[in-house]
Amino acid sequence: MKRAAWFILILVLFCPAILRAQTPERTGLQKQFLYRVRVVRVEMLKSPTEKETAIVEEHFNYLKELNSKGVIILAGRTVNDDETSFGMVIFHAESESAARRIMEGDPGVRKGIFRADLFPFRVALME
């Protein structure tokens, strides 16, 4: 019982310092960001044009390439097909400006079928 009390005391005293020491700035790790995409034309979710289909394919290939380089943490979309639908990409970048370049380089964003919003982000838990 006494050992358990000491262990808990050590955790309470030192865990905050350990967690602070693991911030990206202190470990040299890149920062994390999230960009959310929403379709400009909601009807695209049910019946995309040939052009939209081609751009979505480019978008997916862009994300696959970023994933193969270790940039992407997670990417996906909601499966509903109404105005609340959105996709998101959680990724690593050196800075907000670098993150913005990644988001704006997405063919879906660059070619105008998606609106995108960028957010600083921090993954807290993963499966």
N, C-alpha and C positions, 0 to 999 in steps of 0.2 A: 504494500500500500504506500509506503514511504517513497519507494522508487517511482511509482506512478505519479505521485505529487510533484517530485522533482522534475520528471520528464515534462509534465504539463507546464510547470513554471518556466522551464527552459524554452519550450515552444512559444509560450506567450511572450517571453522577453526577446527571443531572437528571430522568430518568424517574420515580423514586420521588416526587420533589417535585411533579411534574406530576400524577401519579395521586392523591396526597394532596389536591391542590388541587381535584380534581374530585368530592369527596364531596358528597352531597346537602346537608349542612349548610353547606358553603362556597359552593355554587353557587345556593342557594335552591330547588333542585329538591325535589320531594316524595320521601319515603321509599318503599321498595317492600315489599310484603307478599305473602304467599301464603296463601290459605285452601284447605284440602282438604275435600272433601265425600265422605261415604260414605252409601250408602242405609241407612235403618233396617231396611227389609224387603228382603232380598236377592231374594226372588221378584219384586219390582217390576221388576227388570232384564229378566226374561223375559215377565212378564205383568202389566203395571201395571193398576191399577183406573182407572176413569174419573176419579176424583178425583186420583189420582197423576199421570195424564197431563195434566190441567189445570194442576196445580201445576208440573210440569216445564216446561210451556209458559210459565207466568208467570216461572219461574226463568230461562229462556232469554231472554225479553223484557227482564227486569231486566238481564241481562248485556249484551244488545245496546244498551240505553240507556246503561249505564255506558261501553261501548265508544265510542259516538257522542260522549260527553263527554270522551274521551281518558283515562279512568281505567284501563281495562283494558289490560294489556300482552299478556296471553295467557290464554286460557281453553280448557279441553277436558277430555276424560275418557278413561280407558282403555276399550278395546273388549271386554274380557272381561266375562262376566256371572255371576261368582261372588263370593264374599265378599271377594276381594282387589281388586275394582273400586273405583275412586275417580275423582273429578273434581278439578280444581284451577283456581284463578283467581289469576293474578299481576297485581297492580295497584298503582297509586300511591295514597298517602294521606298526609295531613299528620302524622299521629301514630298510635300504636297504638290509641288510643281511637277515632279516626276510622275506622281500618281495621276495628275490631271492629263499629262501627255499619254499615259497608258489608256485612260478612259476615252480621251478624244481620238486615240488611234483605233479604237474599236470600229470596224466597218459599219456596224449598225448605227452608231452615233455619228460617225463621219459622213455617212451617206443619207442621214436624216430620217431613218425609219424608227429610231429610238430617241427619246429624250433621256438625258442622264443627269444624275446628281451625285456628287462626290462627298464622302464623309470620312473623317478620321475614324478609325475603328480599332478595337482591341478584342481579339478572341479570348474569351474567358474559359470556356469549356469546349471540348470536342469529343466526339464519340470515340 
